């Protein structure tokens, strides 16, 4: 099953969540309303709400209850993107001008703060401290992941382990808790929620690795931003770390990296990209992403054989092979 087919099947519930997202960020302040809606209208895969909805299928599925998890998790993701774009000085997001580009950095930061606050307000409508604790911890870990990414900018000595811990915090945890909290909100068995968390974690790790591969190999039309954006910002991703382990390539890569760093990313990175594309780094990163997808599917083995299990498997395959 293709992702679009799955979304079409869930169209009613996804559409409802989309309307709730728009309603949730309505603000009395005109600028905050405009900036928040600008980001929302730029689109996105809405993977986190979909994971929440599918996780809820393993319990007592009640959209009116589950929305209080699905909407906040997507808002947290959106807020983090606004802040990311300020840190990265990004001009485009999903092919559209970023909030900081269309307005300025100060407005973008306050927009992100506002969206974060709205997320926390909505989830309090569920009288379940465990949900609040899990979500709050995920936000905290995301923040640490972002700080770690900054700390490792242009660091050619970092290890694969450093990268994996960083993307676990930055990306995988929010996807993992999306699957988990959908189940918890639907009063599914605790073991089921744990298994769904494991599935989401492995899918999230693969998702970020694929994202990093696309930044090096995709086109601007496919990824909605110029290829090589990560390295221009100093972000050393898995294929680059692997490529730096190759003795023949390392001196050339270090030379290109130093040039990019000295010019603060304001330079042509095509030579650097050619070196990475000619290395074994891409293949090794793709192999690791595929191993994570295999682990994700295996994590579903003991779950009930309902349609949601098949749908989660289909999403895992999409993540493993996505080109956008």
C-alpha positions in Angstrom: 0.0 0.0 0.0 1.3 3.4 -0.9 1.2 6.2 1.7 -1.3 8.2 -0.3 -3.6 5.2 -0.3 -3.4 5.0 3.5 -4.0 8.7 3.9 -7.0 8.4 1.6 -8.4 5.6 3.7 -7.9 7.7 6.8 -9.1 10.9 5.1 -12.0 11.7 7.4 -10.0 11.4 10.7 -6.9 13.1 9.3 -9.0 15.9 7.9 -10.6 16.4 11.3 -7.1 16.6 12.9 -6.1 19.1 10.3 -9.1 21.3 11.2 -8.3 21.0 14.9 -4.7 22.0 14.2 -5.9 25.2 12.4 -8.4 25.9 15.2 -5.7 25.3 17.9 -3.3 28.0 16.6 -5.9 30.7 16.2 -4.7 33.6 18.2 -6.0 37.0 19.2 -2.7 38.5 18.1 -2.8 39.1 14.3 0.9 38.5 13.7 1.0 35.2 15.7 -2.1 34.0 13.9 -0.6 34.8 10.5 2.8 33.3 11.2 1.4 30.1 12.7 -1.0 29.6 9.8 1.8 30.3 7.3 3.7 27.3 8.7 0.6 25.1 8.9 -0.4 25.8 5.3 3.0 24.9 4.1 1.9 21.4 4.6 3.7 18.3 5.8 3.2 14.6 5.9 1.5 14.7 9.3 3.2 11.5 10.2 3.0 12.1 13.9 -0.8 12.5 14.1 -1.2 9.5 11.8 1.0 7.4 14.2 -1.2 8.6 17.1 -4.4 7.6 15.3 -3.0 4.2 14.3 -1.7 3.6 17.9 -5.2 4.4 19.1 -6.6 1.6 17.0 -5.1 -0.9 19.4 -7.3 0.3 22.2 -10.7 2.0 22.6 -10.5 4.3 19.6 -12.2 7.7 20.3 -11.1 10.5 18.0 -12.5 13.2 20.4 -10.1 11.9 23.0 -7.1 11.0 20.8 -7.1 14.4 19.2 -5.8 15.8 22.5 -2.6 13.9 21.8 -2.5 14.0 18.0 -2.8 17.8 17.8 -0.2 18.7 20.5 2.4 16.3 19.0 2.2 17.9 15.6 2.3 21.3 17.2 5.5 20.4 19.0 7.0 19.2 15.8 5.9 22.5 14.0 7.3 24.6 16.8 10.7 22.8 16.6 10.8 23.5 12.9 10.3 27.2 13.4 13.2 27.3 15.9 15.3 25.0 13.7 15.0 27.5 10.8 16.2 30.3 13.0 19.3 28.3 14.1 20.0 27.2 10.6 19.3 30.6 9.0 17.1 28.7 6.6 15.3 30.4 3.7 12.9 27.6 2.6 10.9 25.0 4.4 8.8 22.5 2.2 9.4 24.8 -0.7 7.9 27.8 1.0 9.6 30.8 2.7 10.3 30.0 6.4 8.7 32.2 9.1 12.1 33.8 9.9 12.6 34.5 6.3 9.2 36.0 5.6 9.2 37.9 8.9 12.3 37.9 11.1 14.1 35.8 13.7 12.5 37.4 16.7 9.0 36.9 15.4 9.9 33.3 14.4 11.2 32.5 17.9 8.0 33.9 19.6 5.9 32.0 17.0 7.6 28.7 18.0 7.2 29.5 21.7 3.5 30.2 21.1 2.9 26.9 19.3 4.7 25.0 22.0 2.5 26.6 24.6 -0.6 25.8 22.7 0.5 22.1 22.5 0.9 21.9 26.3 -2.5 23.6 26.9 -4.3 21.1 24.7 -2.9 18.0 26.2 -4.0 19.1 29.7 -7.5 18.3 28.6 -6.6 14.6 29.2 -6.6 13.8 32.8 -3.7 11.4 32.6 -0.4 12.5 34.3 1.6 9.7 32.4 0.7 11.3 29.1 1.8 14.8 30.3 5.1 13.4 31.7 5.9 11.4 28.5 5.2 14.4 26.3 7.2 16.9 28.5 10.2 14.6 28.6 10.1 14.2 24.8 10.3 18.1 24.5 13.2 18.2 26.9 15.1 15.5 25.0 14.4 17.2 21.7 15.9 20.4 23.1 19.0 18.5 24.3 19.3 17.0 20.8 19.2 20.4 19.1 21.9 21.7 21.5 24.1 18.6 20.8 23.7 19.3 17.1 25.0 22.8 17.5 27.9 21.5 19.8 29.0 19.1 17.0 28.8 21.6 14.1 31.8 21.0 11.8 33.3 18.5 14.2 35.0 16.0 11.9 36.0 13.8 14.9 32.5 12.9 16.0 31.6 9.2 16.1 28.6 7.4 14.7 27.4 6.9 18.2 27.3 10.7 18.7 25.1 11.1 15.6 22.7 8.3 16.6 22.2 9.7 20.1 21.5 13.1 18.5 18.9 11.9 16.1 17.3 9.7 18.7 16.6 12.9 20.7 15.9 15.2 17.8 13.6 13.0 15.7 13.0 9.4 16.8 11.7 10.1 20.3 8.8 12.3 19.1 7.7 9.6 16.6 8.1 6.9 19.2 5.9 8.7 21.7 3.3 9.5 19.0 2.8 5.7 18.6 2.9 5.1 22.3 0.6 8.0 23.4 -2.0 7.1 20.8 -2.2 3.7 22.5 -2.2 5.1 26.0 -4.9 7.7 25.2 -7.0 4.8 23.9 -6.4 2.7 27.1 -4.6 0.0 25.2 -2.6 -2.5 27.3 0.7 -1.2 28.6 2.7 -3.9 26.8 1.1 -2.8 23.5 2.0 0.8 24.1 5.6 -0.3 24.8 5.8 -2.3 21.6 4.4 0.6 19.6 7.0 2.9 21.2 9.8 0.5 20.0 8.3 0.5 16.5 8.2 4.3 16.4 11.7 4.6 17.7 13.1 2.4 15.0 11.0 4.1 12.3 12.1 7.5 13.6 15.8 6.6 13.4 15.4 5.4 9.8 13.3 8.5 8.9 16.1 10.9 10.0 18.8 8.9 8.3 16.8 8.9 5.0 16.2 12.6 5.5 20.0 13.1 5.8 20.6 11.0 2.7 18.0 13.1 0.7 19.8 16.3 1.7 22.9 14.9 -0.1 21.3 13.2 -3.0 17.9 14.8 -3.6 16.9 17.7 -5.8 15.6 21.0 -4.5 12.2 20.1 -6.0 12.1 16.8 -4.1 13.2 18.1 -0.7 11.9 21.6 -0.8 15.4 23.2 -0.1 18.8 23.3 -1.8 20.7 20.0 -1.5 23.7 20.2 0.8 21.9 22.5 3.3 23.0 20.4 6.2 26.7 20.7 5.6 26.3 24.5 4.9 25.0 24.8 8.4 27.8 22.6 9.8 25.6 19.6 10.5 27.6 16.5 10.0 25.2 13.7 9.1 25.8 9.9 9.0 26.9 9.6 5.4 29.5 12.3 6.0 30.8 10.6 9.2 31.1 7.3 7.3 32.9 9.0 4.4 35.4 10.6 6.7 36.4 7.1 7.9 37.7 6.4 4.4 41.5 7.1 4.4 41.7 8.1 0.8 38.8 10.6 1.0 39.4 12.1 4.4 42.1 14.7 3.5 40.0 16.0 0.6 36.8 16.1 2.7 38.6 17.9 5.5 39.9 20.5 3.1 36.4 21.1 1.7 34.9 21.2 5.2 37.4 23.8 6.3 36.5 26.0 3.3 32.8 25.7 4.0 33.3 26.5 7.7 35.6 29.5 7.0 32.9 31.0 4.6 30.1 30.2 7.1 28.4 28.0 4.6 28.1 30.8 2.1 29.8 28.9 -0.7 29.3 26.3 -3.4 29.3 22.8 -1.8 29.0 20.8 -5.1 32.6 19.6 -4.8 31.9 18.3 -1.3 28.7 16.6 -2.4 30.5 14.9 -5.3 33.0 13.5 -2.8 30.3 12.2 -0.5 28.4 10.7 -3.4 31.5 8.9 -4.6 32.1 7.4 -1.2 30.7 4.3 0.6 29.0 6.6 3.1 25.7 6.7 1.3 25.5 3.0 1.0 26.5 2.4 4.6 23.9 4.9 5.8 21.2 3.4 3.7 22.1 -0.1 5.0 21.7 1.1 8.6 18.4 2.8 7.8 17.1 -0.5 6.3 18.2 -2.4 9.5 16.1 0.1 11.5 13.1 -0.6 9.3 13.5 -4.3 9.7 13.6 -3.8 13.5 10.5 -1.6 13.4 8.5 -4.3 11.5 9.8 -7.0 13.9 8.6 -4.9 16.9 5.0 -5.3 15.6 5.2 -9.1 15.5 3.3 -9.7 18.8 0.6 -7.0 18.2 -2.9 -8.1 17.3 -3.4 -8.7 13.5 -5.7 -5.7 12.9 -5.6 -3.4 9.9 -3.6 -0.8 11.9 -0.7 -3.2 12.2 -0.7 -3.6 8.4 -0.9 0.2 8.0 2.1 0.7 10.3 4.0 -1.8 8.3 3.2 0.1 5.1 4.4 3.4 6.7 7.6 1.7 7.7 8.3 0.6 4.2 7.5 4.1 2.9 10.0 5.6 5.3 12.6 3.2 4.3 12.2 4.0 0.6 11.0 7.6 0.6 12.4 10.1 -1.9 10.7 13.2 -0.5 
